[in-house]
Amino acid sequence: MSIELAQLRKQLRKQRRQISAYQQQQSELKILQRLRCVPEFKHATRVGIYLHAFGEIQTLKIIEYCFHQKKTVYLPMICNMNQRLLWVKVSRNQFQNKRFSHHPLGMQEPMATRGQHVSHLDLLLMPLLACDPYGTRIGMGGGFYDKTLASARYHRPFRLGLAHHFQLVPQRLIREKWDQPLDGLLTPQQHLRFKR
C-alpha cells in the first residue's frame, strides 16, 4: 500500500469518527431519500446491506425501509476460510431484536452458520472509506468486498456505495487489478452513476 493511500485512509477514518450523532442521522435520512429514487433499488427484491460501524453511513432506517418495501434483506458474514463475505437473510424480527454477534474485527454480524453467495443479490449497498469520480472504491483494507465481488463471475449485483460527502475525493485513485469498482454512489448531497 502506498504512503498516500495509507495517509488518505488515516485522514478519512479520523473525519468519520468526528461526525456527530445528529449529523449521522441527517446523512442517513438524506441518503434514504435519494435511494428511494434509484431504479435499481426500486426493482431489487434481494438487497445486501451492512450494519454500520466505525462512522460509516448509518443503515438502520434504510434497512427498515427495505422491510417496509417488502424487500428481502441480507447482511454480511465473514467466511473465515476464504476471507469472503456470505450474505445471510434476516427477518424483520431478527433485525428489530438485534440478534447479531460481534466479529473480532469490530462489526456486527447475523448469527448464522451459512449464507448466500453475493451473486444471489440484486443490489448491494456498500460502505467505503473513499471513492473517486470514476467509481474506484477504497475500503477499510481487508479486501472482503473486492474478494467477494471478484468471485461473482456470472451475475454481479448493482453496487451502490454509501458515503459522507467528504469521502468522495476529487483525485483519481489508483485502481489495482483486484479492486471492484462501484456502479453508483449516494452521498447526502448527490447520486453519481459510473461507467464500467
C-alpha positions as CSV (number, residue, x, y, z in Angstrom):
1,M,0.0,0.0,0.0
2,S,1.4,3.4,-0.9
3,I,2.1,6.1,1.7
4,E,-0.5,8.3,0.0
5,L,-3.2,5.7,0.4
6,A,-2.3,5.0,4.0
7,Q,-2.5,8.7,4.7
8,L,-5.8,9.1,3.0
9,R,-7.2,6.1,4.9
10,K,-6.0,7.6,8.2
11,Q,-7.4,11.1,7.4
12,L,-10.8,9.8,6.4
13,R,-11.1,7.4,9.4
14,K,-10.5,10.4,11.6
15,Q,-13.0,12.5,9.8
16,R,-15.7,9.8,10.1
17,R,-15.1,9.5,13.8
18,Q,-15.7,13.2,14.3
19,I,-19.2,13.2,12.8
20,S,-21.8,14.0,15.5
21,A,-24.8,11.6,16.1
22,Y,-27.1,14.3,14.7
23,Q,-25.0,14.6,11.5
24,Q,-25.1,10.9,11.1
25,Q,-28.8,10.7,11.4
26,Q,-29.3,13.5,8.9
27,S,-26.9,11.9,6.4
28,E,-28.8,8.6,6.6
29,L,-32.2,10.3,6.1
30,K,-30.9,12.3,3.1
31,I,-29.3,9.2,1.5
32,L,-32.5,7.2,2.1
33,Q,-34.5,10.0,0.3
34,R,-32.1,9.7,-2.7
35,L,-32.1,5.8,-2.5
36,R,-35.9,5.7,-3.0
37,C,-35.5,7.2,-6.5
38,V,-32.7,4.8,-7.6
39,P,-34.3,2.5,-10.3
40,E,-32.1,-0.4,-9.2
41,F,-33.4,-0.1,-5.7
42,K,-37.0,0.2,-6.8
43,H,-36.7,-3.0,-8.9
44,A,-34.5,-5.0,-6.4
45,T,-36.1,-7.8,-4.4
46,R,-32.9,-9.1,-2.7
47,V,-30.8,-6.3,-1.1
48,G,-27.4,-6.8,0.6
49,I,-26.6,-4.1,3.1
50,Y,-24.2,-3.7,6.0
51,L,-24.7,-2.9,9.7
52,H,-22.8,0.3,10.2
53,A,-19.7,0.7,12.3
54,F,-16.7,3.0,12.6
55,G,-18.5,6.1,11.4
56,E,-19.9,4.6,8.2
57,I,-23.2,5.9,6.9
58,Q,-25.8,4.5,9.2
59,T,-28.1,1.9,7.8
60,L,-30.9,1.2,10.4
61,K,-33.5,3.4,8.8
62,I,-32.5,2.2,5.3
63,I,-32.9,-1.5,6.5
64,E,-36.3,-0.7,8.0
65,Y,-37.4,1.0,4.7
66,C,-36.3,-2.2,2.8
67,F,-38.5,-4.3,5.0
68,H,-41.4,-1.8,4.6
69,Q,-41.0,-2.1,0.8
70,K,-41.2,-6.0,1.1
71,K,-37.6,-6.4,0.0
72,T,-35.6,-9.4,1.3
73,V,-32.6,-8.1,3.4
74,Y,-29.3,-9.8,3.5
75,L,-26.4,-8.9,5.9
76,P,-22.8,-9.8,5.5
77,M,-21.0,-12.5,7.5
78,I,-17.2,-13.0,7.1
79,C,-16.3,-16.5,6.0
80,N,-13.0,-17.1,7.8
81,M,-12.0,-19.9,5.4
82,N,-11.6,-17.7,2.3
83,Q,-12.0,-14.1,3.7
84,R,-15.1,-13.5,1.6
85,L,-18.5,-12.3,2.6
86,L,-21.5,-14.6,2.7
87,W,-25.0,-13.0,2.7
88,V,-27.4,-14.0,5.4
89,K,-31.1,-13.4,5.0
90,V,-32.5,-11.7,8.1
91,S,-36.1,-11.2,9.1
92,R,-37.6,-8.0,10.4
93,N,-38.0,-9.7,13.8
94,Q,-34.3,-10.7,13.9
95,F,-33.3,-7.2,12.9
96,Q,-35.5,-5.4,15.4
97,N,-34.4,-7.7,18.2
98,K,-30.8,-7.2,17.3
99,R,-29.9,-10.9,17.0
100,F,-26.3,-10.3,16.0
101,S,-22.9,-11.4,17.2
102,H,-19.7,-9.2,17.4
103,H,-17.0,-10.2,15.0
104,P,-13.4,-9.8,16.3
105,L,-12.8,-7.0,13.7
106,G,-15.4,-4.9,15.5
107,M,-18.5,-5.2,13.3
108,Q,-21.8,-6.9,14.0
109,E,-22.8,-10.0,12.0
110,P,-26.0,-12.1,11.8
111,M,-25.9,-15.2,13.9
112,A,-25.7,-17.9,11.3
113,T,-23.6,-20.7,10.0
114,R,-24.2,-20.4,6.3
115,G,-25.3,-17.7,3.8
116,Q,-25.7,-17.0,0.2
117,H,-23.1,-16.1,-2.4
118,V,-23.1,-12.4,-3.5
119,S,-24.5,-13.3,-6.9
120,H,-27.8,-14.1,-5.2
121,L,-28.3,-10.4,-4.6
122,D,-29.9,-7.8,-6.9
123,L,-28.5,-4.8,-5.2
124,L,-25.5,-4.4,-2.9
125,L,-25.3,-1.2,-0.7
126,M,-21.6,-0.9,0.3
127,P,-19.6,1.0,2.9
128,L,-16.4,2.7,2.0
129,L,-13.6,5.0,3.1
130,A,-13.2,6.8,-0.2
131,C,-14.5,6.9,-3.7
132,D,-13.3,8.9,-6.7
133,P,-15.4,10.3,-9.6
134,Y,-14.7,7.1,-11.6
135,G,-16.2,4.6,-9.1
136,T,-12.9,3.4,-7.6
137,R,-13.8,2.4,-4.0
138,I,-11.3,2.3,-1.1
139,G,-12.5,0.2,1.8
140,M,-11.0,-0.4,5.3
141,G,-8.2,-2.5,3.8
142,G,-9.4,-6.1,4.4
143,G,-10.4,-6.7,0.8
144,F,-13.6,-8.5,1.8
145,Y,-15.9,-6.8,-0.7
146,D,-13.3,-7.0,-3.5
147,K,-12.7,-10.7,-3.0
148,T,-16.4,-11.4,-2.7
149,L,-17.4,-9.5,-5.8
150,A,-14.5,-10.9,-7.8
151,S,-15.9,-14.4,-7.2
152,A,-19.2,-13.5,-8.8
153,R,-18.5,-14.4,-12.4
154,Y,-21.9,-14.7,-14.0
155,H,-24.1,-12.3,-12.1
156,R,-23.0,-9.3,-10.0
157,P,-25.4,-7.2,-8.1
158,F,-25.7,-3.5,-8.8
159,R,-23.0,-2.0,-6.5
160,L,-24.0,1.2,-4.8
161,G,-21.7,2.9,-2.3
162,L,-23.0,4.9,0.6
163,A,-20.7,7.8,1.8
164,H,-20.4,11.1,3.6
165,H,-19.8,14.0,1.2
166,F,-16.1,14.3,2.2
167,Q,-15.5,10.6,1.2
168,L,-15.9,11.5,-2.5
169,V,-12.4,12.6,-3.2
170,P,-11.6,14.7,-6.3
171,Q,-8.3,13.0,-7.3
172,R,-8.3,9.8,-9.3
173,L,-7.5,6.9,-7.0
174,I,-5.2,4.1,-8.2
175,R,-7.3,1.1,-9.1
176,E,-5.5,-2.1,-8.5
177,K,-6.4,-5.2,-10.7
178,W,-8.3,-6.7,-7.7
179,D,-10.3,-3.6,-7.0
180,Q,-14.0,-3.9,-7.8
181,P,-15.5,-0.6,-8.9
182,L,-18.8,0.8,-7.9
183,D,-21.8,1.2,-10.3
184,G,-23.0,4.2,-8.3
185,L,-22.5,6.3,-5.2
186,L,-25.0,8.0,-2.9
187,T,-24.0,10.9,-0.6
188,P,-26.3,13.2,1.3
189,Q,-25.8,15.8,-1.5
190,Q,-25.8,13.7,-4.7
191,H,-26.3,10.5,-6.6
192,L,-23.5,9.5,-9.0
193,R,-23.5,6.8,-11.6
194,F,-20.3,5.3,-13.0
195,K,-19.5,3.7,-16.4
196,R,-17.7,0.4,-16.3
